[in-house]
Amino acid sequence: MSDERNDPGVGPFAELLGARCAHMGDGTCRFELTAESRHLNPHGVVHGGVMYSLVDYAMGGALTSRLTPGERCATLEIKINYLAPAGAGLLFAEAKVADRSTRIGVIEARVTDGQGRLIALATGSFYIQGLRP
């Protein structure tokens, strides 16, 4: 992904989490994370903030893959429903652009574990901004 606008540019926070981009293109994106003990809350399940961050990365990547040169996006809001607890192991966040206008993108995402079990559903809206002169 040498094209700057298609580079997921995961940055230091994703590296800290251990999140990695597995696919990005055509309005879709898949981020993966191997949940370890450091990702768990005191009850032994993956912290909701870890899943939220994984979803945010996948949603941003899905929309970024549909931006034109010079555009960038920022999260306005994300609504996430946690459906099942996740323990240590693989987690996948798959996102797709549901709708895109000039300035707003609406994205849907699903989080599954390594057994294909649905862990969370999310929708989000992102602001699209062109570069200012």
Phi and psi in radians as a Rosetta constraint file:
Dihedral C 1 N 2 CA 2 C 2 CIRCULARHARMONIC -1.443 0.35
Dihedral N 2 CA 2 C 2 N 3 CIRCULARHARMONIC -0.357 0.35
Dihedral C 2 N 3 CA 3 C 3 CIRCULARHARMONIC -1.174 0.35
Dihedral N 3 CA 3 C 3 N 4 CIRCULARHARMONIC 2.089 0.35
Dihedral C 3 N 4 CA 4 C 4 CIRCULARHARMONIC -0.956 0.35
Dihedral N 4 CA 4 C 4 N 5 CIRCULARHARMONIC -0.716 0.35
Dihedral C 4 N 5 CA 5 C 5 CIRCULARHARMONIC -1.248 0.35
Dihedral N 5 CA 5 C 5 N 6 CIRCULARHARMONIC -0.323 0.35
Dihedral C 5 N 6 CA 6 C 6 CIRCULARHARMONIC -1.780 0.35
Dihedral N 6 CA 6 C 6 N 7 CIRCULARHARMONIC -0.022 0.35
Dihedral C 6 N 7 CA 7 C 7 CIRCULARHARMONIC -1.331 0.35
Dihedral N 7 CA 7 C 7 N 8 CIRCULARHARMONIC 2.091 0.35
Dihedral C 7 N 8 CA 8 C 8 CIRCULARHARMONIC -1.108 0.35
Dihedral N 8 CA 8 C 8 N 9 CIRCULARHARMONIC -0.271 0.35
Dihedral C 8 N 9 CA 9 C 9 CIRCULARHARMONIC 0.720 0.35
Dihedral N 9 CA 9 C 9 N 10 CIRCULARHARMONIC 1.003 0.35
Dihedral C 9 N 10 CA 10 C 10 CIRCULARHARMONIC -1.029 0.35
Dihedral N 10 CA 10 C 10 N 11 CIRCULARHARMONIC -0.558 0.35
Dihedral C 10 N 11 CA 11 C 11 CIRCULARHARMONIC 1.296 0.35
Dihedral N 11 CA 11 C 11 N 12 CIRCULARHARMONIC 3.135 0.35
Dihedral C 11 N 12 CA 12 C 12 CIRCULARHARMONIC -1.188 0.35
Dihedral N 12 CA 12 C 12 N 13 CIRCULARHARMONIC -0.548 0.35
Dihedral C 12 N 13 CA 13 C 13 CIRCULARHARMONIC -1.178 0.35
Dihedral N 13 CA 13 C 13 N 14 CIRCULARHARMONIC -0.759 0.35
Dihedral C 13 N 14 CA 14 C 14 CIRCULARHARMONIC -1.087 0.35
Dihedral N 14 CA 14 C 14 N 15 CIRCULARHARMONIC -0.684 0.35
Dihedral C 14 N 15 CA 15 C 15 CIRCULARHARMONIC -1.113 0.35
Dihedral N 15 CA 15 C 15 N 16 CIRCULARHARMONIC -0.712 0.35
Dihedral C 15 N 16 CA 16 C 16 CIRCULARHARMONIC -1.054 0.35
Dihedral N 16 CA 16 C 16 N 17 CIRCULARHARMONIC -0.735 0.35
Dihedral C 16 N 17 CA 17 C 17 CIRCULARHARMONIC -1.253 0.35
Dihedral N 17 CA 17 C 17 N 18 CIRCULARHARMONIC -0.508 0.35
Dihedral C 17 N 18 CA 18 C 18 CIRCULARHARMONIC 1.571 0.35
Dihedral N 18 CA 18 C 18 N 19 CIRCULARHARMONIC 0.300 0.35
Dihedral C 18 N 19 CA 19 C 19 CIRCULARHARMONIC -1.396 0.35
Dihedral N 19 CA 19 C 19 N 20 CIRCULARHARMONIC 2.448 0.35
Dihedral C 19 N 20 CA 20 C 20 CIRCULARHARMONIC -2.415 0.35
Dihedral N 20 CA 20 C 20 N 21 CIRCULARHARMONIC 2.525 0.35
Dihedral C 20 N 21 CA 21 C 21 CIRCULARHARMONIC -1.478 0.35
Dihedral N 21 CA 21 C 21 N 22 CIRCULARHARMONIC 2.130 0.35
Dihedral C 21 N 22 CA 22 C 22 CIRCULARHARMONIC -1.702 0.35
Dihedral N 22 CA 22 C 22 N 23 CIRCULARHARMONIC -0.477 0.35
Dihedral C 22 N 23 CA 23 C 23 CIRCULARHARMONIC -2.775 0.35
Dihedral N 23 CA 23 C 23 N 24 CIRCULARHARMONIC 2.489 0.35
Dihedral C 23 N 24 CA 24 C 24 CIRCULARHARMONIC -2.702 0.35
Dihedral N 24 CA 24 C 24 N 25 CIRCULARHARMONIC 2.109 0.35
Dihedral C 24 N 25 CA 25 C 25 CIRCULARHARMONIC 2.893 0.35
Dihedral N 25 CA 25 C 25 N 26 CIRCULARHARMONIC 2.681 0.35
Dihedral C 25 N 26 CA 26 C 26 CIRCULARHARMONIC 0.956 0.35
Dihedral N 26 CA 26 C 26 N 27 CIRCULARHARMONIC 0.671 0.35
Dihedral C 26 N 27 CA 27 C 27 CIRCULARHARMONIC 1.375 0.35
Dihedral N 27 CA 27 C 27 N 28 CIRCULARHARMONIC 0.239 0.35
Dihedral C 27 N 28 CA 28 C 28 CIRCULARHARMONIC -2.255 0.35
Dihedral N 28 CA 28 C 28 N 29 CIRCULARHARMONIC 2.768 0.35
Dihedral C 28 N 29 CA 29 C 29 CIRCULARHARMONIC -2.740 0.35
Dihedral N 29 CA 29 C 29 N 30 CIRCULARHARMONIC 2.528 0.35
Dihedral C 29 N 30 CA 30 C 30 CIRCULARHARMONIC -2.266 0.35
Dihedral N 30 CA 30 C 30 N 31 CIRCULARHARMONIC 2.116 0.35
Dihedral C 30 N 31 CA 31 C 31 CIRCULARHARMONIC -1.931 0.35
Dihedral N 31 CA 31 C 31 N 32 CIRCULARHARMONIC 2.572 0.35
Dihedral C 31 N 32 CA 32 C 32 CIRCULARHARMONIC -2.221 0.35
Dihedral N 32 CA 32 C 32 N 33 CIRCULARHARMONIC 2.703 0.35
Dihedral C 32 N 33 CA 33 C 33 CIRCULARHARMONIC -2.660 0.35
Dihedral N 33 CA 33 C 33 N 34 CIRCULARHARMONIC 2.377 0.35
Dihedral C 33 N 34 CA 34 C 34 CIRCULARHARMONIC -1.688 0.35
Dihedral N 34 CA 34 C 34 N 35 CIRCULARHARMONIC 1.814 0.35
Dihedral C 34 N 35 CA 35 C 35 CIRCULARHARMONIC -1.204 0.35
Dihedral N 35 CA 35 C 35 N 36 CIRCULARHARMONIC 2.298 0.35
Dihedral C 35 N 36 CA 36 C 36 CIRCULARHARMONIC -2.137 0.35
Dihedral N 36 CA 36 C 36 N 37 CIRCULARHARMONIC -3.126 0.35
Dihedral C 36 N 37 CA 37 C 37 CIRCULARHARMONIC -1.008 0.35
Dihedral N 37 CA 37 C 37 N 38 CIRCULARHARMONIC -0.561 0.35
Dihedral C 37 N 38 CA 38 C 38 CIRCULARHARMONIC -1.177 0.35
Dihedral N 38 CA 38 C 38 N 39 CIRCULARHARMONIC -0.287 0.35
Dihedral C 38 N 39 CA 39 C 39 CIRCULARHARMONIC -1.611 0.35
Dihedral N 39 CA 39 C 39 N 40 CIRCULARHARMONIC -0.091 0.35
Dihedral C 39 N 40 CA 40 C 40 CIRCULARHARMONIC -1.575 0.35
Dihedral N 40 CA 40 C 40 N 41 CIRCULARHARMONIC 2.611 0.35
Dihedral C 40 N 41 CA 41 C 41 CIRCULARHARMONIC -1.508 0.35
Dihedral N 41 CA 41 C 41 N 42 CIRCULARHARMONIC 3.128 0.35
Dihedral C 41 N 42 CA 42 C 42 CIRCULARHARMONIC -1.074 0.35
Dihedral N 42 CA 42 C 42 N 43 CIRCULARHARMONIC -0.254 0.35
Dihedral C 42 N 43 CA 43 C 43 CIRCULARHARMONIC -1.618 0.35
Dihedral N 43 CA 43 C 43 N 44 CIRCULARHARMONIC 0.042 0.35
Dihedral C 43 N 44 CA 44 C 44 CIRCULARHARMONIC 1.475 0.35
Dihedral N 44 CA 44 C 44 N 45 CIRCULARHARMONIC 0.258 0.35
Dihedral C 44 N 45 CA 45 C 45 CIRCULARHARMONIC -2.068 0.35
Dihedral N 45 CA 45 C 45 N 46 CIRCULARHARMONIC 2.786 0.35
Dihedral C 45 N 46 CA 46 C 46 CIRCULARHARMONIC -1.035 0.35
Dihedral N 46 CA 46 C 46 N 47 CIRCULARHARMONIC 2.279 0.35
Dihedral C 46 N 47 CA 47 C 47 CIRCULARHARMONIC -1.072 0.35
Dihedral N 47 CA 47 C 47 N 48 CIRCULARHARMONIC 2.395 0.35
Dihedral C 47 N 48 CA 48 C 48 CIRCULARHARMONIC -0.996 0.35
Dihedral N 48 CA 48 C 48 N 49 CIRCULARHARMONIC -0.565 0.35
Dihedral C 48 N 49 CA 49 C 49 CIRCULARHARMONIC -1.168 0.35
Dihedral N 49 CA 49 C 49 N 50 CIRCULARHARMONIC -0.528 0.35
Dihedral C 49 N 50 CA 50 C 50 CIRCULARHARMONIC -1.172 0.35
Dihedral N 50 CA 50 C 50 N 51 CIRCULARHARMONIC -0.814 0.35
Dihedral C 50 N 51 CA 51 C 51 CIRCULARHARMONIC -1.129 0.35
Dihedral N 51 CA 51 C 51 N 52 CIRCULARHARMONIC -0.725 0.35
Dihedral C 51 N 52 CA 52 C 52 CIRCULARHARMONIC -1.022 0.35
Dihedral N 52 CA 52 C 52 N 53 CIRCULARHARMONIC -0.800 0.35
Dihedral C 52 N 53 CA 53 C 53 CIRCULARHARMONIC -1.088 0.35
Dihedral N 53 CA 53 C 53 N 54 CIRCULARHARMONIC -0.716 0.35
Dihedral C 53 N 54 CA 54 C 54 CIRCULARHARMONIC -1.071 0.35
Dihedral N 54 CA 54 C 54 N 55 CIRCULARHARMONIC -0.752 0.35
Dihedral C 54 N 55 CA 55 C 55 CIRCULARHARMONIC -1.109 0.35
Dihedral N 55 CA 55 C 55 N 56 CIRCULARHARMONIC -0.772 0.35
Dihedral C 55 N 56 CA 56 C 56 CIRCULARHARMONIC -1.051 0.35
Dihedral N 56 CA 56 C 56 N 57 CIRCULARHARMONIC -0.753 0.35
Dihedral C 56 N 57 CA 57 C 57 CIRCULARHARMONIC -1.096 0.35
Dihedral N 57 CA 57 C 57 N 58 CIRCULARHARMONIC -0.793 0.35
Dihedral C 57 N 58 CA 58 C 58 CIRCULARHARMONIC -1.125 0.35
Dihedral N 58 CA 58 C 58 N 59 CIRCULARHARMONIC -0.751 0.35
Dihedral C 58 N 59 CA 59 C 59 CIRCULARHARMONIC -1.116 0.35
Dihedral N 59 CA 59 C 59 N 60 CIRCULARHARMONIC -0.802 0.35
Dihedral C 59 N 60 CA 60 C 60 CIRCULARHARMONIC -1.056 0.35
Dihedral N 60 CA 60 C 60 N 61 CIRCULARHARMONIC -0.691 0.35
Dihedral C 60 N 61 CA 61 C 61 CIRCULARHARMONIC -1.151 0.35
Dihedral N 61 CA 61 C 61 N 62 CIRCULARHARMONIC -0.708 0.35
Dihedral C 61 N 62 CA 62 C 62 CIRCULARHARMONIC -1.060 0.35
Dihedral N 62 CA 62 C 62 N 63 CIRCULARHARMONIC -0.808 0.35
Dihedral C 62 N 63 CA 63 C 63 CIRCULARHARMONIC -1.225 0.35
Dihedral N 63 CA 63 C 63 N 64 CIRCULARHARMONIC -0.711 0.35
Dihedral C 63 N 64 CA 64 C 64 CIRCULARHARMONIC -0.986 0.35
Dihedral N 64 CA 64 C 64 N 65 CIRCULARHARMONIC -0.612 0.35
Dihedral C 64 N 65 CA 65 C 65 CIRCULARHARMONIC -1.185 0.35
Dihedral N 65 CA 65 C 65 N 66 CIRCULARHARMONIC -0.232 0.35
Dihedral C 65 N 66 CA 66 C 66 CIRCULARHARMONIC -1.874 0.35
Dihedral N 66 CA 66 C 66 N 67 CIRCULARHARMONIC 0.068 0.35
Dihedral C 66 N 67 CA 67 C 67 CIRCULARHARMONIC -1.434 0.35
Dihedral N 67 CA 67 C 67 N 68 CIRCULARHARMONIC 2.713 0.35
Dihedral C 67 N 68 CA 68 C 68 CIRCULARHARMONIC -1.625 0.35
Dihedral N 68 CA 68 C 68 N 69 CIRCULARHARMONIC 2.836 0.35
Dihedral C 68 N 69 CA 69 C 69 CIRCULARHARMONIC -0.944 0.35
Dihedral N 69 CA 69 C 69 N 70 CIRCULARHARMONIC 2.360 0.35
Dihedral C 69 N 70 CA 70 C 70 CIRCULARHARMONIC 1.624 0.35
Dihedral N 70 CA 70 C 70 N 71 CIRCULARHARMONIC -0.237 0.35
Dihedral C 70 N 71 CA 71 C 71 CIRCULARHARMONIC -1.590 0.35
Dihedral N 71 CA 71 C 71 N 72 CIRCULARHARMONIC 2.674 0.35
Dihedral C 71 N 72 CA 72 C 72 CIRCULARHARMONIC -2.523 0.35
Dihedral N 72 CA 72 C 72 N 73 CIRCULARHARMONIC 2.877 0.35
Dihedral C 72 N 73 CA 73 C 73 CIRCULARHARMONIC -2.302 0.35
Dihedral N 73 CA 73 C 73 N 74 CIRCULARHARMONIC 2.759 0.35
Dihedral C 73 N 74 CA 74 C 74 CIRCULARHARMONIC -2.471 0.35
Dihedral N 74 CA 74 C 74 N 75 CIRCULARHARMONIC 2.503 0.35
Dihedral C 74 N 75 CA 75 C 75 CIRCULARHARMONIC -1.141 0.35
Dihedral N 75 CA 75 C 75 N 76 CIRCULARHARMONIC 2.226 0.35
Dihedral C 75 N 76 CA 76 C 76 CIRCULARHARMONIC -1.599 0.35
Dihedral N 76 CA 76 C 76 N 77 CIRCULARHARMONIC -0.854 0.35
Dihedral C 76 N 77 CA 77 C 77 CIRCULARHARMONIC -2.846 0.35
Dihedral N 77 CA 77 C 77 N 78 CIRCULARHARMONIC 2.689 0.35
Dihedral C 77 N 78 CA 78 C 78 CIRCULARHARMONIC -2.391 0.35
Dihedral N 78 CA 78 C 78 N 79 CIRCULARHARMONIC 2.317 0.35
Dihedral C 78 N 79 CA 79 C 79 CIRCULARHARMONIC -1.916 0.35
Dihedral N 79 CA 79 C 79 N 80 CIRCULARHARMONIC 2.132 0.35
Dihedral C 79 N 80 CA 80 C 80 CIRCULARHARMONIC -2.199 0.35
Dihedral N 80 CA 80 C 80 N 81 CIRCULARHARMONIC 2.359 0.35
Dihedral C 80 N 81 CA 81 C 81 CIRCULARHARMONIC -1.909 0.35
Dihedral N 81 CA 81 C 81 N 82 CIRCULARHARMONIC 2.057 0.35
Dihedral C 81 N 82 CA 82 C 82 CIRCULARHARMONIC -1.515 0.35
Dihedral N 82 CA 82 C 82 N 83 CIRCULARHARMONIC 2.074 0.35
Dihedral C 82 N 83 CA 83 C 83 CIRCULARHARMONIC -1.774 0.35
Dihedral N 83 CA 83 C 83 N 84 CIRCULARHARMONIC -0.497 0.35
Dihedral C 83 N 84 CA 84 C 84 CIRCULARHARMONIC -2.661 0.35
Dihedral N 84 CA 84 C 84 N 85 CIRCULARHARMONIC 2.625 0.35
Dihedral C 84 N 85 CA 85 C 85 CIRCULARHARMONIC -1.283 0.35
Dihedral N 85 CA 85 C 85 N 86 CIRCULARHARMONIC 2.609 0.35
Dihedral C 85 N 86 CA 86 C 86 CIRCULARHARMONIC -2.114 0.35
Dihedral N 86 CA 86 C 86 N 87 CIRCULARHARMONIC 2.362 0.35
Dihedral C 86 N 87 CA 87 C 87 CIRCULARHARMONIC -1.755 0.35
Dihedral N 87 CA 87 C 87 N 88 CIRCULARHARMONIC -2.928 0.35
Dihedral C 87 N 88 CA 88 C 88 CIRCULARHARMONIC -1.041 0.35
Dihedral N 88 CA 88 C 88 N 89 CIRCULARHARMONIC 2.534 0.35
Dihedral C 88 N 89 CA 89 C 89 CIRCULARHARMONIC 2.334 0.35
Dihedral N 89 CA 89 C 89 N 90 CIRCULARHARMONIC -2.996 0.35
Dihedral C 89 N 90 CA 90 C 90 CIRCULARHARMONIC -1.274 0.35
Dihedral N 90 CA 90 C 90 N 91 CIRCULARHARMONIC 2.435 0.35
Dihedral C 90 N 91 CA 91 C 91 CIRCULARHARMONIC -2.268 0.35
Dihedral N 91 CA 91 C 91 N 92 CIRCULARHARMONIC 2.474 0.35
Dihedral C 91 N 92 CA 92 C 92 CIRCULARHARMONIC -2.231 0.35
Dihedral N 92 CA 92 C 92 N 93 CIRCULARHARMONIC 2.275 0.35
Dihedral C 92 N 93 CA 93 C 93 CIRCULARHARMONIC -1.983 0.35
Dihedral N 93 CA 93 C 93 N 94 CIRCULARHARMONIC 2.063 0.35
Dihedral C 93 N 94 CA 94 C 94 CIRCULARHARMONIC -2.004 0.35
Dihedral N 94 CA 94 C 94 N 95 CIRCULARHARMONIC 2.183 0.35
Dihedral C 94 N 95 CA 95 C 95 CIRCULARHARMONIC -2.178 0.35
Dihedral N 95 CA 95 C 95 N 96 CIRCULARHARMONIC 2.626 0.35
Dihedral C 95 N 96 CA 96 C 96 CIRCULARHARMONIC -2.496 0.35
Dihedral N 96 CA 96 C 96 N 97 CIRCULARHARMONIC 2.559 0.35
Dihedral C 96 N 97 CA 97 C 97 CIRCULARHARMONIC -1.267 0.35
Dihedral N 97 CA 97 C 97 N 98 CIRCULARHARMONIC 2.144 0.35
Dihedral C 97 N 98 CA 98 C 98 CIRCULARHARMONIC -1.536 0.35
Dihedral N 98 CA 98 C 98 N 99 CIRCULARHARMONIC -0.625 0.35
Dihedral C 98 N 99 CA 99 C 99 CIRCULARHARMONIC -2.798 0.35
Dihedral N 99 CA 99 C 99 N 100 CIRCULARHARMONIC 2.592 0.35
Dihedral C 99 N 100 CA 100 C 100 CIRCULARHARMONIC -2.510 0.35
Dihedral N 100 CA 100 C 100 N 101 CIRCULARHARMONIC 2.188 0.35
Dihedral C 100 N 101 CA 101 C 101 CIRCULARHARMONIC -1.891 0.35
Dihedral N 101 CA 101 C 101 N 102 CIRCULARHARMONIC -2.905 0.35
Dihedral C 101 N 102 CA 102 C 102 CIRCULARHARMONIC -1.081 0.35
Dihedral N 102 CA 102 C 102 N 103 CIRCULARHARMONIC -0.699 0.35
Dihedral C 102 N 103 CA 103 C 103 CIRCULARHARMONIC -2.111 0.35
Dihedral N 103 CA 103 C 103 N 104 CIRCULARHARMONIC -0.133 0.35
Dihedral C 103 N 104 CA 104 C 104 CIRCULARHARMONIC -2.297 0.35
Dihedral N 104 CA 104 C 104 N 105 CIRCULARHARMONIC 2.367 0.35
Dihedral C 104 N 105 CA 105 C 105 CIRCULARHARMONIC -2.061 0.35
Dihedral N 105 CA 105 C 105 N 106 CIRCULARHARMONIC 2.402 0.35
Dihedral C 105 N 106 CA 106 C 106 CIRCULARHARMONIC -2.003 0.35
Dihedral N 106 CA 106 C 106 N 107 CIRCULARHARMONIC 2.239 0.35
Dihedral C 106 N 107 CA 107 C 107 CIRCULARHARMONIC -2.214 0.35
Dihedral N 107 CA 107 C 107 N 108 CIRCULARHARMONIC 2.524 0.35
Dihedral C 107 N 108 CA 108 C 108 CIRCULARHARMONIC -1.988 0.35
Dihedral N 108 CA 108 C 108 N 109 CIRCULARHARMONIC 2.558 0.35
Dihedral C 108 N 109 CA 109 C 109 CIRCULARHARMONIC -2.527 0.35
Dihedral N 109 CA 109 C 109 N 110 CIRCULARHARMONIC 2.676 0.35
Dihedral C 109 N 110 CA 110 C 110 CIRCULARHARMONIC -2.276 0.35
Dihedral N 110 CA 110 C 110 N 111 CIRCULARHARMONIC 2.416 0.35
Dihedral C 110 N 111 CA 111 C 111 CIRCULARHARMONIC -1.949 0.35
Dihedral N 111 CA 111 C 111 N 112 CIRCULARHARMONIC 2.243 0.35
Dihedral C 111 N 112 CA 112 C 112 CIRCULARHARMONIC -2.217 0.35
Dihedral N 112 CA 112 C 112 N 113 CIRCULARHARMONIC 2.808 0.35
Dihedral C 112 N 113 CA 113 C 113 CIRCULARHARMONIC -1.740 0.35
Dihedral N 113 CA 113 C 113 N 114 CIRCULARHARMONIC -3.070 0.35
Dihedral C 113 N 114 CA 114 C 114 CIRCULARHARMONIC -1.108 0.35
Dihedral N 114 CA 114 C 114 N 115 CIRCULARHARMONIC -0.291 0.35
Dihedral C 114 N 115 CA 115 C 115 CIRCULARHARMONIC -1.702 0.35
Dihedral N 115 CA 115 C 115 N 116 CIRCULARHARMONIC 0.098 0.35
Dihedral C 115 N 116 CA 116 C 116 CIRCULARHARMONIC 1.433 0.35
Dihedral N 116 CA 116 C 116 N 117 CIRCULARHARMONIC 0.140 0.35
Dihedral C 116 N 117 CA 117 C 117 CIRCULARHARMONIC -1.304 0.35
Dihedral N 117 CA 117 C 117 N 118 CIRCULARHARMONIC 2.330 0.35
Dihedral C 117 N 118 CA 118 C 118 CIRCULARHARMONIC -1.286 0.35
Dihedral N 118 CA 118 C 118 N 119 CIRCULARHARMONIC 2.123 0.35
Dihedral C 118 N 119 CA 119 C 119 CIRCULARHARMONIC -1.798 0.35
Dihedral N 119 CA 119 C 119 N 120 CIRCULARHARMONIC -0.679 0.35
Dihedral C 119 N 120 CA 120 C 120 CIRCULARHARMONIC -2.725 0.35
Dihedral N 120 CA 120 C 120 N 121 CIRCULARHARMONIC 2.645 0.35
Dihedral C 120 N 121 CA 121 C 121 CIRCULARHARMONIC -2.130 0.35
Dihedral N 121 CA 121 C 121 N 122 CIRCULARHARMONIC 2.500 0.35
Dihedral C 121 N 122 CA 122 C 122 CIRCULARHARMONIC -2.562 0.35
Dihedral N 122 CA 122 C 122 N 123 CIRCULARHARMONIC 2.642 0.35
Dihedral C 122 N 123 CA 123 C 123 CIRCULARHARMONIC -2.259 0.35
Dihedral N 123 CA 123 C 123 N 124 CIRCULARHARMONIC 2.610 0.35
Dihedral C 123 N 124 CA 124 C 124 CIRCULARHARMONIC -2.614 0.35
Dihedral N 124 CA 124 C 124 N 125 CIRCULARHARMONIC 2.770 0.35
Dihedral C 124 N 125 CA 125 C 125 CIRCULARHARMONIC -2.167 0.35
Dihedral N 125 CA 125 C 125 N 126 CIRCULARHARMONIC 2.481 0.35
Dihedral C 125 N 126 CA 126 C 126 CIRCULARHARMONIC -2.247 0.35
Dihedral N 126 CA 126 C 126 N 127 CIRCULARHARMONIC 2.482 0.35
Dihedral C 126 N 127 CA 127 C 127 CIRCULARHARMONIC -1.535 0.35
Dihedral N 127 CA 127 C 127 N 128 CIRCULARHARMONIC 2.366 0.35
Dihedral C 127 N 128 CA 128 C 128 CIRCULARHARMONIC -1.905 0.35
Dihedral N 128 CA 128 C 128 N 129 CIRCULARHARMONIC 2.175 0.35
Dihedral C 128 N 129 CA 129 C 129 CIRCULARHARMONIC -2.186 0.35
Dihedral N 129 CA 129 C 129 N 130 CIRCULARHARMONIC 2.370 0.35
Dihedral C 129 N 130 CA 130 C 130 CIRCULARHARMONIC -1.507 0.35
Dihedral N 130 CA 130 C 130 N 131 CIRCULARHARMONIC 2.754 0.35
Dihedral C 130 N 131 CA 131 C 131 CIRCULARHARMONIC -1.168 0.35
Dihedral N 131 CA 131 C 131 N 132 CIRCULARHARMONIC 2.410 0.35
Dihedral C 131 N 132 CA 132 C 132 CIRCULARHARMONIC -1.539 0.35
Dihedral N 132 CA 132 C 132 N 133 CIRCULARHARMONIC 2.523 0.35
